[in-house]
């Protein structure tokens, strides 16, 4: 079997809680590249932070980000994949969050920020603090109606709060839902993408562009 692409998750796989990969993992990437195998990062993380942390250890990789919302080749800056909500889907998803008493983070395509939040966001305080300057307060209804929205999230909450919403978003609205323990903020995190969007759909977009068959891909993860 010929392997041309290794797709690796980041959190809990390529790096640990400190978000710094072990030297052995960095060396493995360089060795794979020497052998002509591309290493692609597939993550729920946002583009700016992911690029910065990879550059800090001397790596520029293609990446599928926001759980499949966007694909960027950090070697060239090329966007090889994008998957936005349509207006009806974004508004319906926001309405579902609010019906459960939650104001989510909206991941947006904006030159200045990564995330739009309301004046009273439901994501945990530690998440908001880490977002810093890359989150701004917006009217979420206006954002859902007029901006390109990649995904919704709330992080660091109890599963009893998130699970009923997750079931509704998946069963009623057809969203792609990831509800999992949150290694960064404790408790659980919920990330919601448009129907059919996942890390794998972003990886497939990269493969189509470069003529790579699915049988030539190895995926590495912790979930």
Buried (B, 14 or more C-beta within 10 A) or exposed (E): EEBBBBBBBBBBBBBEEEBEBEEEBBEBBEEBBEEEBBBBBBBBBBBEBBBEBBEEBEBEBBBBBBBBBBBBBBEEEEEBBBBBBEEEBBBBBBEBBBEBEBBBBBBBBBEEBBBBBBEEBBBBEBBBEBBEEBBBEBEBBEBBBEBBBBBBBBBBBEBEBBEEBBEBBBEEBBBBBBBEEBEBBEBBBBBBBBEEBBBBBBBBBBBEBEEBEEEBBBBEBEE
